[in-house]
Amino acid sequence: MSDIYQKLEKIVSKNYISNSEYIRHAYSRNVDPLLQGVPDIVIRPQDTQEISEIIRIASEEKIPIYPRGGGDCEFGGSKPIGNQGIVLDMKRMNNIINLDEDNLIATVEAGISWAKLNEFLSDYGLYTGCMGPGSGMTASIGGGISHHSVGGGGCAKYGACTNQLVSLEVVLPTGEIIETGSQANKFSKSPFNRFGNGPDLAGLFCGDNGIFGIKTKVSLQVFPRPPYAEYKTFVLNRKSAQVSAEIFSDIRHKGIDVYDAMYIMDLVVNIGCQQGLFPMWEDNLKRKKGIFFYTIEANTEEELEAKSKQLDEIILNKKRTEELGSEISDGNIAKWHYEEQGHWQFYHNLWGMFPALEPLTAECFTPINSYPEILTDIDMWDVEHNDEIQKITNITGQRPITGSGPILLIDGCNVELTCGFTSFSSYHNGEYHEIIDEVNIKLWKSLLERVTKHGVQWYMMGEIMSQIMVEIGAYPEDFYSFMKSMKKTLDPNLILSRGKYHFGGKK
Ligand SMILES: Cc1cc2nc3c(=O)[nH]c(=O)nc-3n(C[C@H](O)[C@H](O)[C@H](O)COP(=O)(O)OP(=O)(O)OC[C@H]3O[C@@H](n4cnc5c(N)ncnc54)[C@H](O)[C@@H]3O)c2cc1C
C-alpha cells in the first residue's frame, strides 16, 4: 500500500491524503450507528483531472474506491464495505462554476452543498426548486443526484432533484471523462438540455449510488422564487394516516400546484413535544394528534388565494380537522419550514430526538394509497418482534420506537415514506453491549425485508439496502443480470463502491 500511497500523494499533495488511524476511523461510518468499514486511505481531490488520475491508479491496482459527499447516506453508502479501499471525499470540489442567467441553469462542482448553492442563487431571486434532501446544509449535490434525493422543501412541486438535472460530467471507473446531454456535442458552448444526442446517459448515473462513475460537475435547472407564499398547518384528529393519504390524493386528482405537503404521525408529534422538539405545539395542541401542513407559492395574491381556498376546502372537509393559527407560535410549522429554512433543520432535529437514539431507517418511495397499510404492517411487525426488542429495553430501560417520521408528497401520486426502527446504540451509560448491535442489525434487516415486500422503491441503496434486494431475490433475475453486465462493462475491476449489490458475489 505504501507505493500506492506515494503515487496518490503526488496527485493531491500531502495535505489532502491521509492514512492515519484517526482520519480513517472518522470516515468509517455514515449516519447509522451500525455499519462500519474502515478505509486504508482517505483522499480529497480538488478537480476532475485529479480524480481521473486517482481512478486510473485504483483501477490498475484493483483497489476499491468509495465516493463520499456529505456522508449523510442512511444505509451505509458512502463508507467502505468491509475494511478496505480509498474514500474519495468530494467536499473540496464545492465551487459554483457558472450561472447561466438567460437559460436558468447553474453549473457546480459536485461536492457543493444544497445550502451553499441556494445561498448563492438567492442573490439572484432564484432557487433550485427541489431544495435537495432534508440534510441539504451538509449533503452535496453529487450525493443527491446519486440518490434521487427529494425532501428538503419543494418536492411536491418539483419532485426529486434528478428531475432538474441538465448535464453531468462523470469520471468513469477506468478514468475517462464524459459529459452528457447537450454537452455530448463538443460544439455546444454550455449545458442547456439533458435529452438528445443519443440515449439519456445522465440517467444512467442518477440514483446509481456511486457504482457507475464519479460525478464531478453538475448542471441543474434553477427557478425564479415566486414572490408570494402561503403556509398552513392542520391537526388531523381522527385516523390521521388514512385522512392524510386522502388529502394527498385529492390534491393530485384536483391538479392543485402545491409546493410542499407533509403528514407527521401522532407518535412523532407526541414524543417530539415531550422532548421539546416542537415548541410551537406544546401549548397549542391539547391532544397530540397527527399534523398535516402545506405550502403554496404564486406569482400574484389572487393566484395564491385561489389555490389556498381549494386546498382548505379539501382539508377542512375531512371530519374533525382543525386549522392552527397563522404564526409559528400558533403552531404553524409550515411557516417555519418555508420561511426559516426549517426544511433543512427538521430531520436533523428528529435524528437527535433522544440523544442516545439511533435511527435504523427504511426511507422509501411508495404510492400515496399504499402507505396507511404499510404503517399498519409496521405496527404488526413491532408486535411480532417484541421479544427481540425487549432484549434492548432490558438494558436501556426504554423501548426502541418503531413507526414513521414525516411523510411527504413527491412527484406524481407518490410519497417519500420515512419509517423505520429507532433504537439505541451499543454504548449505553458508558458500557458497550454487543447484544444491542446484534439485535439491531437483525431487526433492521427484518424490517427492511418486510417493507420491501410491500413493493416500495428504495433510493438510498448503500451497503445494507443494495445487498438485501439481492439476498431476498427482490430484483427480477433479468434485471439484476442486466445491471451486473453494465457494471462489468463500465467497471471491469469492480473498483467503484465494491460490495454494493453483491456484484462480486455474496461474502
Ligand atoms: C438528517 C438527515 C436528513 C435527510 N433527509 C433526507 C431527505 O429529506 N430526502 C432524502 O432523499 N434523503 C435524505 N437524507 C439522506 C441523505 O442525506 C441524502 O440522500 C443526501 O442526498 C446524500 O448526500 P450526501 O452528499 O451526504 O451523499 P453521501 O452520503 O456522501 O453519498 C451518497 C451516495 O452517493 C455516492 N456519491 C456521493 N457523491 C458522489 C459523486 N460525486 N459521484 C458519485 N457518487 C457519489 C456515495 O458513494 C453514496 O453511495 C437525510 C439524511 C440525514 C442524515
The ligand as a MOL file (V3000), in Angstrom:
LIG
                    3D

  0  0  0     0  0            999 V3000
M  V30 BEGIN CTAB
M  V30 COUNTS 53 58 0 0 0
M  V30 BEGIN ATOM
M  V30 1 C -30.6930 14.4870 8.8590 0
M  V30 2 C -30.8640 13.8330 7.5260 0
M  V30 3 C -31.9340 14.1890 6.7150 0
M  V30 4 C -32.1120 13.5860 5.4790 0
M  V30 5 N -33.1770 13.9560 4.7170 0
M  V30 6 C -33.3470 13.4130 3.5040 0
M  V30 7 C -34.4550 13.8090 2.6910 0
M  V30 8 O -35.2710 14.6340 3.0660 0
M  V30 9 N -34.5580 13.2500 1.4670 0
M  V30 10 C -33.6430 12.3540 1.0010 0
M  V30 11 O -33.7960 11.9310 -0.1360 0
M  V30 12 N -32.6120 11.9430 1.7640 0
M  V30 13 C -32.4330 12.4490 2.9830 0
M  V30 14 N -31.3650 12.0750 3.7510 0
M  V30 15 C -30.4020 11.1240 3.1980 0
M  V30 16 C -29.1610 11.7680 2.5330 0
M  V30 17 O -28.7380 12.8530 3.2610 0
M  V30 18 C -29.4260 12.2500 1.1230 0
M  V30 19 O -29.7510 11.1680 0.3230 0
M  V30 20 C -28.2770 13.0570 0.5010 0
M  V30 21 O -28.6170 13.4120 -0.8230 0
M  V30 22 C -26.9550 12.3910 0.4890 0
M  V30 23 O -25.9990 13.3440 0.0510 0
M  V30 24 P -24.5060 13.2640 0.5520 0
M  V30 25 O -23.7220 14.3100 -0.1600 0
M  V30 26 O -24.4350 13.2530 2.0140 0
M  V30 27 O -24.1330 11.8460 -0.0450 0
M  V30 28 P -23.2330 10.7150 0.5620 0
M  V30 29 O -23.8810 10.0760 1.7290 0
M  V30 30 O -21.8540 11.2010 0.7500 0
M  V30 31 O -23.2730 9.7270 -0.6760 0
M  V30 32 C -24.4540 9.1400 -1.0990 0
M  V30 33 C -24.1720 8.1030 -2.1760 0
M  V30 34 O -23.7270 8.7300 -3.3520 0
M  V30 35 C -22.3950 8.3870 -3.6660 0
M  V30 36 N -21.7610 9.6440 -4.0590 0
M  V30 37 C -21.6440 10.7780 -3.3350 0
M  V30 38 N -21.0770 11.7400 -4.0910 0
M  V30 39 C -20.8390 11.2020 -5.3020 0
M  V30 40 C -20.2740 11.6790 -6.5080 0
M  V30 41 N -19.8350 12.9320 -6.6360 0
M  V30 42 N -20.1880 10.8300 -7.5590 0
M  V30 43 C -20.6350 9.5590 -7.4630 0
M  V30 44 N -21.1770 9.0460 -6.3400 0
M  V30 45 C -21.2850 9.8600 -5.2840 0
M  V30 46 C -21.8250 7.7390 -2.4150 0
M  V30 47 O -20.8740 6.7660 -2.7090 0
M  V30 48 C -23.0820 7.1360 -1.7950 0
M  V30 49 O -23.3710 5.9110 -2.3820 0
M  V30 50 C -31.1890 12.6170 5.0270 0
M  V30 51 C -30.1150 12.2480 5.8440 0
M  V30 52 C -29.9510 12.8510 7.0770 0
M  V30 53 C -28.7940 12.4420 7.9190 0
M  V30 END ATOM
M  V30 BEGIN BOND
M  V30 1 1 1 2
M  V30 2 1 2 3
M  V30 3 2 2 52
M  V30 4 2 3 4
M  V30 5 1 4 5
M  V30 6 1 4 50
M  V30 7 2 5 6
M  V30 8 1 6 7
M  V30 9 1 6 13
M  V30 10 2 7 8
M  V30 11 1 7 9
M  V30 12 1 9 10
M  V30 13 2 10 11
M  V30 14 1 10 12
M  V30 15 2 12 13
M  V30 16 1 13 14
M  V30 17 1 14 15
M  V30 18 1 14 50
M  V30 19 1 15 16
M  V30 20 1 16 17
M  V30 21 1 16 18
M  V30 22 1 18 19
M  V30 23 1 18 20
M  V30 24 1 20 21
M  V30 25 1 20 22
M  V30 26 1 22 23
M  V30 27 1 23 24
M  V30 28 2 24 25
M  V30 29 1 24 26
M  V30 30 1 24 27
M  V30 31 1 27 28
M  V30 32 2 28 29
M  V30 33 1 28 30
M  V30 34 1 28 31
M  V30 35 1 31 32
M  V30 36 1 32 33
M  V30 37 1 33 34
M  V30 38 1 33 48
M  V30 39 1 34 35
M  V30 40 1 35 36
M  V30 41 1 35 46
M  V30 42 1 36 37
M  V30 43 1 36 45
M  V30 44 2 37 38
M  V30 45 1 38 39
M  V30 46 1 39 40
M  V30 47 2 39 45
M  V30 48 1 40 41
M  V30 49 2 40 42
M  V30 50 1 42 43
M  V30 51 2 43 44
M  V30 52 1 44 45
M  V30 53 1 46 47
M  V30 54 1 46 48
M  V30 55 1 48 49
M  V30 56 2 50 51
M  V30 57 1 51 52
M  V30 58 1 52 53
M  V30 END BOND
M  V30 END CTAB
M  END
